[in-house]
């Protein structure tokens, strides 16, 4: 369904943008899990469903 694809793309974009803001951090006081108001486990489930690799993003956006 086209609406589902668009919705998934928008959610994926939102999650990736939050991870960029948090330098790839998922949990903790500055993690992406707290920013959208979802639990860490929910965020990880959504990332898995959308094909977002948390390790890849953490490496890509980590501050050196």
C-alpha positions in Angstrom: 0.0 0.0 0.0 1.5 3.4 -1.0 0.2 5.2 2.1 2.0 2.6 4.3 5.3 3.1 2.3 5.0 6.9 2.7 4.2 6.5 6.4 7.2 4.2 7.0 9.5 6.6 5.1 8.3 9.5 7.3 8.8 7.5 10.5 12.2 6.3 9.3 13.2 9.9 8.5 12.0 11.1 11.9 14.0 8.4 13.8 17.2 9.0 11.8 16.9 12.7 12.4 16.5 12.1 16.1 19.6 9.9 16.1 21.6 12.6 14.3 20.6 15.1 17.0 21.7 12.7 19.7 24.9 11.6 17.9 23.5 8.1 17.5 22.7 7.7 21.2 19.5 5.6 21.7 19.1 5.6 25.5 20.1 7.6 28.5 19.2 11.2 29.4 20.2 12.6 26.0 19.2 9.6 24.0 16.8 9.5 21.1 14.4 7.2 23.0 13.4 10.0 25.3 13.1 12.7 22.7 10.1 11.3 20.7 8.5 10.2 24.0 8.9 6.5 23.4 10.6 3.8 25.4 14.0 2.6 24.3 12.6 -0.9 23.5 9.9 0.6 21.4 12.4 2.7 19.5 14.6 -0.3 18.9 11.6 -2.4 17.7 10.6 0.4 15.2 14.2 0.7 14.0 14.4 -3.0 13.4 11.0 -3.0 11.5 12.2 -0.1 9.4 15.7 -1.6 8.7 17.6 1.0 10.7 20.8 -0.4 12.1 21.6 1.3 15.4 25.3 0.3 15.4 25.8 1.7 11.9 24.1 5.0 12.9 26.0 5.2 16.2 29.3 4.8 14.3 28.2 7.2 11.5 27.0 10.0 13.8 29.3 9.6 16.8 31.3 12.7 17.8 35.0 12.0 17.5 
